[in-house]
Amino acid sequence: MEYEVVIGLETHIELDTDSKMFCACDARFFGAEPNTHVCPVCLGMPGAMPVINKRAVEFTIMVGLALNCSIARHTFWERKSYWYPDLPKGYQISQYQRPLCYDGWIDVDVRDVASGVWQEQAERRRIRIRRAHLEEDTGKLTHAGAYSYVDYNRSGVPLIEIVTEPDIRSADEAYAYLSALQQIVRYLGVSSADMEKGAMRCEPNMSLRPKGSQDFGVKVEIKNLNSLRAVRDAIAYEIERQTRILRAGGTIKQVTLGWDEARGVTVVQREKESAHDYRYFPEPDLPPLEISEAWLEAIRARMPELALSRQDRYRRDYGLSAYDASVLTAERAVADWFESALAAFAADDGRLAQRAKTVANWVQTEVFRLMKANGLSPSQINDIKVRPAQLADLLRLVEQGTINNNTAKFVLEDMFATGANAAEIVQAKGLAQMSDVEALRQIVNQVIAANPQQVAQVRAGQEKVFGFLVGQAMKATKGKGNAQIINQLLREAIAAADDLPAQG
Ligand SMILES: [Zn+2]
């Protein structure tokens, strides 16, 4: 029998605000000494009063808009009660009945990532978002032998919980969804979404059912996934394991699983528990949250164009490949830089696509190569000394024939090191191409006169030898000759040589 997997993803993303969700403590705690970013509010002291972090609400609305969600205009906070040592109040302030964002969707391009081979064609899938609400993070427990240590630095850090409908049908789709989500929150600048640092945490729930069935099978949950690849691998492993059991006539147990990265297997963490009863009730210390139309519109006006929309635009308007569009939009900083350079290079001459391809190539090869050699990742493109308009100036010099491509690469290296403009470098170092036809004709005539045997060979059809003659002429110009003009002049001179008496 063929089985189909049904996957829903619950993702928690820490918001990159200055202060915590309900107090003034510094929310950027990573690497800090334990329990140094705490106060009576986030330690849950009796009588301490929470205050809503406005920016965290804005960030959540931005995420909601990016996920095509409806935004609740009137919502409120609830206490989710449970007891665990990482939760000093004994409850978490969250949203249950009325999430801030609900009923959304995102489109994702699904590719087979495990193959390691780029697929130009992708399947576009729409994943529905059930809800995205705002809550506070818990503290962190570290277990060591007979002891457990608790660190409340993370307690009260703003956290978005994003829940999909069970729309995901493969490990690759889960990977594509999470990559897209990570990219969206990074584009919005609301979170680092770094899974290794716990800023983005994902718990897939999944079940298998006979293909074509509308019922749901027995659900398992997977935890401890700290990379996109781990999510993909764990789901792929579970699909295989459960298919094997079902085909052999066995049954799946409802369990919570962990992912053992080193061994590449899931391990049972907990057997089925009785359903949680969190006893939600309204938070009496906080007013309801009212989102005015004006506030919502102001947030909407600040929304950047997101990666997938840019990819589609680059392909449609510039004719770029899916690969180029994907590389250029992977980081918002790179996409913005590329678009600035193109805007500066563009002219009203109907050659936009050609210029876009030129800028795309230079960014992806030469600019990235120089950045890598200097220990910079693509996201740090705004730290380099070359401004987008300066790359445009360099490319214009190539287009106008002032310098050739190889010289331009050399000039860019200089620009990268010094921040100087291309034209200054070309002038200071005497790099301009020789394009004076009369001067080049003299050189070509000298080459023809000095190499009668090679000229005869070209006339006899040995086209390879033509390259030798071009090389000789280039050498005479110290590499600065305009190759296009030299080629043309050489052709003319060799054709004219037909009329001369053959030399012995
Ligand atoms: Zn605090």
Residues whose N, C-alpha, C, O or C-beta is under 5 A from the ligand:
A	BS01	ZN	C23 A24 C25 H37 V38 C39 V41 C42
